[in-house]
Amino acid sequence: MIKRNDIRVNDVLHCGLATFQRYARCNGPSHLTKGATDESLSRLHRGRRFIFVVLCLFTTANPVHSQWIQTNGPYGGNVKCLAVSGTNLFAGTQSCGVFLSTNSGTSWTEVNSGLIATNVYCLTVSGTSLFAGTYGGGVFLSTNNGTSWTANNTGLTASDVYSLAISGTNLLAGTSTGVFRSTNNGTNWTAINTGLTYVSAFAVSGPNLFAAQGSSVFLSTDSGTNWTAASSSWFGNSISALAANGTYLFVGTSGFGGFRSTDNGSNWTPMNPPSTTSADVSALAVTGTNLLMGYRNGSVFLSTNNGTSWTPAGTGLTSSAVSALAFAGASLFAGTEKGGIFLSTNNNTSWTEASSGLASSNVLSLVRSGTNLFAGTYDDVFLSTNDGASWTATGLSNDESVYSLAVNGNNIFAGMHGGVFLSTNNGTSWTAVDSGLTNSDPLSLIVNGTNLFAGTFGGGVFLSTNNGASWTAVNSGLPPGPARGVSSFALSGGNIFAGTGDGVFISTNNGTDWTLASAGLTGPAVWSFAVSGANLFAGTQSGGVFLSTNNGTTWTAVTSGLPAGSVRALAVSGSDLFAGVNPGGVFRSTDNGTTWTAVNTSLTNNSVLSLAMSGTNLFAGTGGKGVWRRPLSELMAVRPSLEELPPRFNLKQNYPNPFNPATIISFRLPSKSFVSLKVFDALGREVSCLISEELPAGTHAQQWNAAGLASGVYLYRLNAGAYTETKKLMLLR
């Protein structure tokens, strides 16, 4: 908003000379004297070549429409499948689509244009055609290495595709309702479900096509037209992987290890490495006589003689739950459920992480410590010392979710499945600090002086007074059930607030006792808190944001403009309040939550799980695309994008109302307009002119301070172009 007698160079750079001239004409002598106006215009004319150059530079380097920038990580995430095509390596991920590497995993690029279903469970290659089987979207085809995708689902009545295979000129899709076949590269599909209802894996060996259903293997010798049982269901639990090479057929199972057959499944022999500690095989890959077998505990074994003998993986494979394996020339690749992709170039002797650019990680928590930013993900704590330009895994977790982070001086605390861990050296090393912490899932952490509180999943609240060396349960007043699931904390006015699955509880004595403080709060699960002065905000699972101005005694919904998603994070910067919504993105309020505006330009993942202020930036942790950054200076002066503009003029009811002595009046403009906002007494006499200027489209807020006026009913009127609306407000002394 342009203030009186405050025309600045930045205003000119944003609005241009014509806008400045209109402003001067509209506001007249009460804002700028004629001499001042002429002098300012003269200066502008003398320097307009300079201003033109500066405008060009601003247009090139700093677009008018501010936007989010994806940081360089944390990389990794859930890799469901791998496929090799020449020198190209493709990775299908959970929720983030397909990534391509053209340099043996050194770097990855997202290739998802047209791929509207991004849970990719399987990939297969046929010549120049790349097929992706998705959860919820059927089959997609790319003929240009993933640059663009087209849905190929005519006749494919099942939308969940778990496996794909090429058999001769036929393309087979294993789905939740059986097998479908295409004879024209996926253009049309036909169901071929004789004896099959749910197919989780395929393997092809010459004319033989094998399919896994439950705990049985089926064989077709006519490209899927007819199927016969190739094994009984003695594999126990479900078959998790199939692979074939010549006369060898390999099976990986959940709970019974690996098996091989040399007679198309009539007879089977166990092939479990003697040193394995797991029987849950999760992935297989074969080339020639070389066979890779991956387990859910993170181990990988290599056999060079079709499973007769095995070599265990060497160092470096730090993530558990191997979900995909692939041979690419002399390189071995392992995709994991949470840690991204790993590479071995020496036949399984050692592994290195190869996930640079694979931005598919879920960031559950963010916290700042000095100039350091820490991110808790599904598999580790990551550190950035340069505002996200690079991230380093600290090595805390082995595939366990890091739910919460907290800072106390030089101490960094991490709450993860397994307990609480402490680092005193910025994540270089971690120590378990969970003596007395009888619940192993600390969802939330907060520091209050020398006290550290942990909110757990089902176990309530625990208190440590010695940096986590010992813990004591402090649950008096927290009833069993949802109230013992504590996902958030807040400190306000000496009180501690706990957000639970059953609303908000308050403790006025450092956790010794808790009292329900949820009057007016619907949801009821509370995911997040934020404190701004005397205002306490609560983000809920399904009810949006609520505001309490009396320490939780009562709550009021403040949700206008917010979507229906879960408010997983809240953050405050000055008078600005930010909400991270899943799904929905990031929203900003400048009027204590009365109205919200989306600030999602260029934020391509709208699943926001965490927020943090660090330096001059706002960081957002997403569900599947790592951490994003946006300068606070941009957000404070954000101009809504076209899709975020209000559809019509709207004058909001002031808040609070009644009030004493100040209140906020908010309104929305669908287009740039000259605005007059005035306040009148009950007799129609003007008592205050709040705004009289041209404003851009978007949501605006203006405070009115009624100091010196008598109690009573007043009127405020908005004039914007041809639009006029008047509302009442009450000053109550």
N, C-alpha and C positions, 0 to 999 in steps of 0.2 A: 504494500500500500504506500503510495507517495504521500509524504508528510508535507505540511505547509512549510514554505521557505526552506525546503530540503531537496532541491533538484540536484541530483548528483550525476557524475559521469556515468556510473553504472546504469542509472535510469535511462540516460540517452543511448547508451550502447544497446540496451534491451529494447527500447521503444522507438528509437530513431528520432530524427529531427521533426518529422510531421507530428508525431505524438506529443513532443515537447511543445510545439506551437499550439496544438489543440488544448493541451493542459493550461497553458498560459492564458488562452482566450477564454476558456470555460471558467477559470477561477478568478480572473480579473484582478482589480486593485487590492481586494482583501487578501490575496495570496502573494502576488508579486506586483510591485509598482511598475508603471509603464517604463520608467527608466531602467529598472532592473531587468524587465523583460527584453527591452531593446538591446541592453548591454549584453545579456546572456545570449540573445540570438546573434548579435554581432560576433561574439566570441565563437559561437558555433559555426557561423559562416566562414570565419577566418581559419578555423581548424577542421573544416569538414573533410578535407582530403585525409588528414590524420585519422579522423574518426572513421572514415570509410575503410582505411587500411586496418584499423583495430577491429572493426566489425568483421572484416574478412577473416582476420586471424581468429576471432572468437568463433566464427561460424565453422572454421576448419577444426579447431582444437577443442572447443567447448560448445557442443550443440545447445541450442536454446532449450530443447526438451532433455532435461537431465535423466539419467538412467542408472540402472544397476550394472555392476561389472562383476563377472564371475572370477573369483580368485583362483589361483593355481593349486586348487586342492580343497580339503584333503582328497587325494585320489584313492581309488579302490572301489569297494562296494560288492554287490552280489552278482557274480558272473554265472549265468545259467548254461551257456553253451559256447563252443568255439568252432570255427570253420576255416579251412585253408583253401585259397585259390591262387595258385602261382606264388608270387611274392607277397600277396595280400593276406592278412590275418584278420578275421572278423570275430568280434565278441558280442554275444547277445546277453543283455543284462535284465535284472529285475527292475522294472519301472523306468529305466532310462534308455531303452531302445538298443541300437546297434552302434558299435564303435569299430573303427578301421585303423589298422597299423600297417604301414608300408615299409617299415624298417625293423622288422623282427621284434616288435614290442617295445622299442625305444620310446616311442610316443604314440598316442592314440588320438583320433579325431571322431567326434560324434557325426554319424551319417544317418539322419532320421527324417529327412524331408519327405513328407507323405506317409510316414509310418505313424499312423494315429493311435495304434495300440503298442505301447512301449514295454510291456512285459513279454520279453522274447525268450521262449523256452527252448527253441531248436532252430538250427540253421543247416542248410545243405546247399551244395553247389552243383550245377550241371552246365558245363561249358561256360558261357558268359552270364548265365542266369544264377542269381543268388536268391534263395527262398528263406523266408523267416516265418516260423510258426509262433503265433502269439496267444496269450491268454486274453480272451474276450474279443479278439479282432480277426481270427481266422488266419489265412495265409497271405503274405505280401511278397511281391516280386520286385527285384531290382536287376536291371540289365547294365548298370553303369557303376558297379562296385559300391552300391549303397548311396550314391549321390541323390537318387530319387527312388521312391517306392510307390507301387500301385497295389491296391487290394485285389486279390484274385480269388474270389469266393463264390462264383456262380455254381450252384449245386452243392456247395459245402454248407450243410445245415448246422454243423457244430462250430461254435466260435472259439472253443478252447482246444488248441493244437499242441500236443505234447511231444510229438516226434515226426520227423520227415525222413524220407529215403528215396533214392533214385534206383530203380530196377529196370535196366534196359532203357527204353524210351518212356517209361512210366514214372510218374511222381506219386508217391504214397504219403498220406497224412494220417497219423495216428491221433485220434481225438477222444473226447469223453464219451462219444457214442459209437465208437468203432473206427473202421478203416475207410478212407475215401481214396479214390484213384483218379488221376488226371492223365490223359494221353496227349494233351496239347499244351504242355508247359504251364499248367495251372489255370488255363482259360476257363475250363469247365471241369466239374468234379462229379463222380458217381460213387454212391455208397456201395461197398463190397464187404458186408459185415457177417458173412456166413460163419457162425460160431464165435464171433468176437463182439465185445461191447465196450471195452475200455483198453486202449493200447498206449503204453507208456514208453516203449522203445522199439526200434527196428534194427536189424542187421542184414546185410546183403552179401551173399557169396555166390558168384556166378548166377545160375538160374534160380537159386534158392533164396527165398525171402523169409526172414524170421521176425516174429512179433512177440513182444512180452505183454501178457495180460495177467495182472495179479501176480500169482506165484507160478504161472505156467508159461511155456514157450510154445508157439504155434508156427507151423511151416506151410509155406505156399510155394509150389513149383510153377505156377501159371500167373505170376505177377499179381497175386492177391485175389484172383477170382474164387479160388477154393482154399480152405485152410484145414489142416489136421493138427491134432495135438502132437507135439514133438517131445513132450515130457509130461510126467504127472506133476501134481502140485506139491512135491516133496521138498521144494526149496523153502518151505516155511512161510516167511513173510513175503512181501512184494519183491519183484525183480526190479532193481534200480538201474541196471545197465546191460547192454548187449553189444557184442563186437564179433566179427567173423573175418577169417583169413584162410582162403583155400579150404581145406577140409576141417579146419579148427573153428569151433563155435565157443565163445566165451560168455559167461553169465556172471554178473555181480548182484548179490542179494543184500537185503537189509536183515542182518542178524545171523546169516549163515555163511558169509564170506563169498569166495569166488569158486566157479566151477568151469570145467571145459569138457567138450565133447568132440569126438572125431568121426561120429556117424550120424550127423544131422540131428542130434538131440536124443537119440535112442538110449544112450548110456552117458553117464556123467562121472567125472573124477574131480574131487576137491583140489584146488590149487591155491592154498593159503600159505603165504610166506611164513616160515617158522618164527620169525622175530616180531610178527604183528601182534598188537594188543587189542585189535578191533576186529569184529566180524561184520561191520557195516560198510560194504563196498558201495561207493557213490558214483564212480566214473571209471570208464575203460576207454582205451585207445589202442589201435593196432596198426602196424605197418610192417610188411614182411614178416620176419620171425620175432620182431620186437613188440612187446606188449607192456603197456602202462596200466597200473591199477591204483586208483585213489580211494581213500577211506574218509569217513566222516570225522575221524579224529585228526585229520590233517596229514596223515602219512601217505607217501607215494612210493610204489615199488616198481622196478623195471626188470623185465625178463627179456632175454635175448634168444630164448629157445622155447617160445610159445607156452610159457608158464611152468616149465619144469623146475627152474631155479630162479631166485629173485635177488635183487640188490636193493637195499633200502635207500631212501633219499638221504643225501648228506645235509649239510648245514644250509640255513637261509630260508627254508620254507616255514615261515613263522605263523601262517594263518591256518586255522583248522577248517574242517569241512570242505574238502576238495569236491567241487561240483562239475568240473569239466576238464578234459585232457585232450591234447593234440600234439601230433608230430608235424614239424614244419622244417623239412630238410634235416640238418643236424641238430636242430633245436627242439627242446621239449617245453611245452607250455601247460601250466596248471591254472585253471580258474577256480576261485574259491567263493564261498557263500558271503563272506564279509570283507575279505582283505584284498580283493582285486585279482590281479594276474601275476604269476611268478614264472621265471624263465630259467632253464638250465641248458647250458651249452657244452656240458661235459658228461653227458649220459647219466644224469641224476646224482652226480657227485656233490654238486652244490647248486643252490638256487639263489636268484636275486629277484627283488620286486621289479615288475615291469608294467607299472600302471600309470605312468606319466600321461596326463590328459584324459584318463579314464575317470571322469568326474561323475561317479554314480554312488558316492558315499552318503549315508544318512548322518546328519550332524544333530545329535540330541541335546548337546549342551555347549555353551560358549562362556568364557570368562576372561577378563583382562587382568593381568598382573604387571603393573608398570607399563612398559612398552611391548610386553609380550601378550600374545593372544593364544589361548588354548581352546581346542575343539575336541569334544568327546563324541566319538562315533560308535558304530556297532562293533568295532574291533580294536580300538586303541585311542589314546590321547595324542593329538597332534599339536605341534607348536609352530607358530609363525612369529618371527621377530621383525617382519617388514610389511605389516598390514596385508598379509595374504599373498604377497608376491611369491612366496615359497612356503611350504609346510614340511615339517619333519616329524616322523613317527617317533614317539618317546619310548615305545616298546613296553608299555605297561600291560596291555591286554593281549590275550591269545584268543581272539574271537569272542570276547565277552563285551556286552553293551555297556558303554560308559554313560550312565543316566544323568549324572550331576557333577558339577565342579564348583569349588569354592576356594577363596584366597584369604589368607590371614598373614599379613606381612610377607615373609619369604616362604611361607608354607603353602603348597598347593595340595588340595584334597580332591580326590576323585572317588565318586560313588559308582560302583559297577556291580554287575552280577558276581557275587563272591565276597563283597564287603567294601570297606573304605581303605584307600591307599593314600600315602603321604609322600610328597616329594619336597625336599628342602633345597633342591638345586635346579629348579626350572625344568623338571621332567627328565633329567639325566638318569636318575635312578628313583625307584619307588619302593616303599616299605608298607606291608600290610599293617593296618592299625585297627583291629576289629575285636580285641578282647572284650567280651561281654556283649558284643553286638550279635544278638541271637537271630536276627533276620538278615539274610544274605543279599537282599535287594534294596539298597539305599537309593530311593528315587530322587531325593532332594537333600541339599545341604545348605546350611547357613551359619555364619559366624556372628556372634554377639559378644564382643569383648574377648574374654578368655574362654568363652563357651562355644562349643561346636555342636550343632544339632543335626541329626540325620533323620529324615522322614523315610519310612520304609514301606514296602509293598506287603501290607497285611500285618505288620508288627508294630505299627504306630511310630512314636517318636523316641529317639535315644539321645542322651546328652553325654558329652565328654568335656571335661574341664582341663584335660592335659594333652591337647592336640591329638586326640584319638587313641592314646595309649590304653585307655579303658573307657567303657561305656556303661551307662545305666538307663534302663527303660523309664521314661517319664510319661505315663499314659493315664494318669488319674483324670477322669472326666471324658476320656475318649472311649466310646463304647466299642465293643467288638464288631467286626463287619467292615463295611465300606469306610467308616471313619478311621480305621487303622491303616488305610492306604493313603499315605501322605505324599503328595506329588509336588508341593510347593510351600515356601515359607515367605514371610515378610516381617520386617521390623518397623514399627511406627509408634512414636510417642512412648517408648519404653515397653511396649507390648509386643508379644510374638504372636503372629497369626500363622495358622497351619491350614493349607488348602487340602481337603481330603475328598474321598469319593462320596462323602455325605455332607458337603458344605464346608463352611469356615468355622474354625475353633480358635479361641483367643486364650492366651495365658498372660496374666499380669504379674506372675511371680517366677519367671524364668523357666517355665515348663513344669513346675511342680503340680499345677492344676490347670485343667482346660475346661472352657465353657463354650457351648455352641453359640455362634454369633452369625446367624444366617437369615435373619428376618428379612423377607423380600427377595432373597437370593434363590433363583431357580436354576436348574442345570442338571443335577446338583453338583457334579464333580468339578472341582476347581483345579485348573492346570497351572495357573500363573498369577503373580501379583505384581503390582507396581505402586510406589508411594511417591506422591507429589505434594509436599507441604502437609496439610491436614487431610488431604484426599487419599483414600486407599482404593485401588482398583483391583478387581478380581476377574481373571479370564476363565471362562467355564467351558465344559465339554460341549454343550449344545445350546446354551442360553446367551452367548455373546459376552459382553463386558458389563460388569456392575460396579457402581460407585458407592462408597460409604464416606460420609463426612463426619461420622461420630464414632470412630473406632469400632466399626462393625456392628453397632447396635441395630442399624437399619441399612438396607441396600436398595439402590435404584438402578434399573436397567438403563444403560447408555449405549444403545446399539444402532442408532440410525446411520445407515450407510454400510454397516458390517454385513458380510455374507453369513450363511448359516453354519459355517465350519467351526471346528474346535479352536479356541483361542489358546494356543500353546505357549505363547510368550508375550510379555509386555515390557516396554522400556520407556524411560522418561529422559528427555533432554530439554531443560528449561521448562517452557510452557507447552512443549510438544510431547504428546503421548503417542507411542507406536504400538501396534498390535500385530503379532505374527499369527496368521490364521491357517489352519490345515483342514481342507483346502481353501485357498482364497488369496494368499500372499500377504503383503505388508500394507497396513492402513495407518493413516495419521489423523490425529485429532488435535485441534488447537483450542478447543473449548471444553476441556475436561470430559471428553467423551460424548458430549451432546450430539455431535455429528462427526462422521468419519469419511475420509476420502482415500481411495486406493492410490498407492504410490508404487506401482508395479512395472513401470516402463522398463522393458528389456529383461525383467525377471522371468525367465522361461520356465521356472519350476515354482508353482504356487503352493507347494506343500512346505510351509515355514514352521519349523520345530523349535527354533531358538533365536534370540536376539541379543546383541551386546553392543554397547558403546565403547569405542576404543579410539582415543585421540580425537580426530575430527571426523571420524567415520561411524556409520551404523553398519553392523555386520548382521547378516541373516544366515542361519544354518538351515539347510533345506533337507527334505526327505528324498534324497536320491541324486542331488547335483552339488553337493559340497557347500562351501561358504561363498556368499556374495557380499559385495561391499558397495556402499553408496555414501558420498560425502554429505555430512549433515548440512553444510551450507546450501547444497542443492535442494535438500528436502525442506529446509525452512522457507525456501523461495520457490517451491515446486509449482509449476503450472500444469494443470491436468492435461493428459493426452486426450485426443478426441474421444476415445472409447470411455474415458473416465468423466467426461463433462456431464453436469446435471442435465436431465432432459427438459426441465422447465424452471421458471422462476419459482422460488420458494422462500418464504419468511418463516423461520423457526420460532417456537416459543422460547422466550428467554430462560436462562438457567443460571443460578437457582431462582426460583420464584415460589413464594415471596423471598425477598432478599434484603440485605442490610450490610454495607451500603452499596455494594457493587454487584453487577450481574453481567452476563455475556449474552449478546444478541447475535445470532447466526443467520446467514441467508445464502442462497445459491443462485448463481447466474448462469444460464445456458450459453450466453454470449457476452462479449464485451459491452458494457453499458455505462452510461452516466448514472451514478447512484446518489440518492439523497436519503439519509437515514436521520430522522428527527424524533424527539420525545416531546410530548405535550402533556399538560395537566388535564384534570377532568373537565375543565371549562374550555379546553381547546387552545390554550395559550402555549406557545412554544417555550420550552424550558431548556432544551439542549439540541444543538446541531452536531451530530456525531460524525457524519460523512457527507461530503459534497464534492464528489470527484468521479472520474472515469476509472472503472475497475475491470480487470480481465475476467473471463469466464472462470467459474470454479466456485468453491465454497469459501466464504469469508466470515470472520467473527470480529465483533467490536465490543469492547467493554464500556459500560456506562456506570460511572460512579456518581451516586445521588447524594453525596455528602452535602449537608446544609439544607436539604429539602425535607419537607414535612412528610410523615407517613401518609399513605393513601394509594389510590389507584391512578396509574398513569397510562398513557398510550404511546406506542412507538409505531412510526409509519415508514415504510420503505417505498420509495419511488425509483423505478429502474426502467427507463424508456417509457413504454405505455403501461407498464405493470405498476399497480399500487395495491398495497395490503397494509392493514393496521391490526395490531394486537394489543391486549392489555397486559400490564405487569403491575405488581404490588410491592411497594416499599413499606416494610414493617419494622419500625424501630423497637 
